[in-house]
Amino acid sequence: MNQLEQLKQHTTIVADTGDFQSIKAFAPQDATTNPSLILKAVQKDEYRPIMEKVARDHAGKPTEVIVDNLLVAFGQEILKVIPGRVSTETDARLSFDTEGSIAKGRELIRLYEAAGISRDRILIKIASTWEGIRAAEVLEKDGIHCNLTLLFSLPQAVACAEARVQLISPFVGRIYDWYKKSTGTDYTGADDPGVQSVKRIYTYYRKFGYATEVMGASFRNTSQITELTGCDLLTISPELLQKLAASDAPLTRKLSPADAQVASVDQLDLDEKRFRFMLNDDAMATEKLAEGIRAFCVDAIKLDGLIEALAK
């Protein structure tokens, strides 16, 4: 049994890509996308026709409307090759706009439902800012499930759980990147700060009975993945899925509800002021959250540009 098959015995596998043709062989349960992945996909010859068709079908409409329909078109194609859910991201330029994020989430769900897709198969991805978490809290009450992304710290995770968010995506690789650059240490295995962050969040959730799902994301190598065997879900690029499938090395479960129950953990008491202070006090989380939002905004603007060029 290869490592991917072993991993599936303990953890739900999610494909992290806009390249839906590349994921069939790995039979993931769910899939995630983001603006950067969609931008990368539409520049490939096999996917450009999707963008061109959406642009034709919605010619004359605002760029924002065409982009929303493009994201949903990719989501529909991905849902044809997976049995579970697809995550579709809201515009990163709304990361500090609660009402705008709520409106965007509702609009994306409306488009999916108009295409005959049940909202149960969609997760709306929103950045884990205070404003984003408040938007997700409202959407969840509407029966619109959310995936809170760009998550780098326990306070972000706790605020999401208390808002009854469906799922969070703590970013393992980006945490690793920051600490490696900061300290010059190439962390491996259980010493990896990104791995430790997800373990801390998973333990907290299972210790205190939160229902929010933990999905480790943003991996740089297979070691980071195998160290999180037992996490609720892991979203993995096709390249790393291939490496897992090519290895027969044995895996052992590293995370379990039973271990979390007996862990010594203090419960956080969070309000907005405490959340903002604790996030600000964590240089890595503050910097990576801001950097992630900026990068997604840049790619969202590039995607707008591609759409506008087709309209000329």
Secondary structure, 3 states (H helix, E strand, C coil): CCHHHHHHCCCEEEEECCCHHHCHHHCCCEEECCHHHHHHHHCCCCCHHHHHHHHHHCCCCCHHHHHHHHHHHHHHHHHCCCCCCEEEECCHHHCCCHHHHHHHHHHHHHHHHHCCCCHHHEEEEEECCHHHHHHHHHHHHCCCCEEEEEECCHHHHHHHHHCCCCEEEEEHHHHHHHHHHHHCCCCCHHHCHHHHHHHHHHHHHHHHCCCCEEEEECCCCHHHHHCCCCCCEEEECHHHHHHHHCCCCCCCCCCCHHHHHCCCCCCCCCCHHHHHHHHHHCHHHHHHHHHHHHHHHHHHHHHHHHHHHHHC
